[in-house]
Amino acid sequence: MSLRTVILLISCLLGTNLAMDCREVPGKLKQIDAGLGQVFGVNENDRVYTLYGGSWTQLPGALKHVTVGPSGVWGVNKNNQIYKLVGGGWVQVGGSMKQVDAGGHQFVVGVNMTNNVYCMGRYASVRYRGPGSPAPWNMLPGHLMYYSCGPNGCWGVNSAQDIYMRKWVTPAACEDNTDWQLISGKLAMIEVGTDGSVYGVDAVGDVYRRDGITAANPAGIDWIYESPCTKSKHVSYDAGHLWVITKDNRILDCVV
Ligand SMILES: *[C@@H]1O[C@H](CO)[C@@H](O)[C@H](O)[C@H]1NC(C)=O
């Protein structure tokens, strides 16, 4: 445990302002995703909600994971069927994933039940409007259990909680010719924001932010411990707000 971690733990106990400035949002969710100013989430019963005018509005359908980003709103249900929100309703997309992410520069990525990694390029993902539209999933090398993209590349974690990233991912192909870069540290989940910020949660429930990410250095420099003063299981960052789902499904809106 670093000195900074010790100081933050003490500051949480004392309630001083070294910790993140978080407020609890009414409701309970098991997963949340924020992007382009919008916030979507799902609860323990797979009900889907979006934050609208300060309160949760339920959408139709049932999903275990939802994502919002430049290629729209996408999600997967408990049978790993994939859906995209089109005209206010869910249309099914070919394939089978346990987690998808719409945060890339107009492309969508996902991982399937055997941790194979896929992406769908800009033309297909943005134009997808229901069965009949082409839905070409391209398989990437390697295995991940969680994968998320942003403007400066894609980040994922594997089943050993090792962290990998890909730079120079282009939206049209959603792939690149480089390989995975292993990043130091261990995380259970990782999310890239619309602006390229990278946040993750480790197995213990501590939240980390990747520091030093620039267009020239998409891998960043170091992990910085962020303290919401509670153990977390999921985070998503957008426009100055870090949305945190605690281990007991409470929702925190932290200004960072
Ligand atoms: C995951 O993807 C791989 C590679 O395409 C495929 O062989 C496997 O059947 C898929 N698993 C599931 C559960 O769909």
The ligand as a MOL file (V3000), in Angstrom:
LIG
                    3D

  0  0  0     0  0            999 V3000
M  V30 BEGIN CTAB
M  V30 COUNTS 14 14 0 0 0
M  V30 BEGIN ATOM
M  V30 1 C -16.6120 -17.0790 -29.4170 0
M  V30 2 O -15.8830 -16.8100 -30.5660 0
M  V30 3 C -15.1260 -17.9060 -31.0630 0
M  V30 4 C -14.3230 -17.4340 -32.2520 0
M  V30 5 O -15.1550 -16.8910 -33.2460 0
M  V30 6 C -16.0440 -19.0560 -31.4210 0
M  V30 7 O -15.3000 -20.1520 -31.8620 0
M  V30 8 C -16.8540 -19.4220 -30.1830 0
M  V30 9 O -17.7860 -20.4170 -30.5220 0
M  V30 10 C -17.5630 -18.2140 -29.6320 0
M  V30 11 N -18.1860 -18.5930 -28.3980 0
M  V30 12 C -19.4770 -18.4280 -28.1820 0
M  V30 13 C -19.9900 -18.9370 -26.8590 0
M  V30 14 O -20.2240 -17.8820 -28.9800 0
M  V30 END ATOM
M  V30 BEGIN BOND
M  V30 1 1 1 2
M  V30 2 1 1 10
M  V30 3 1 2 3
M  V30 4 1 3 4
M  V30 5 1 3 6
M  V30 6 1 4 5
M  V30 7 1 6 7
M  V30 8 1 6 8
M  V30 9 1 8 9
M  V30 10 1 8 10
M  V30 11 1 10 11
M  V30 12 1 11 12
M  V30 13 1 12 13
M  V30 14 2 12 14
M  V30 END BOND
M  V30 END CTAB
M  END
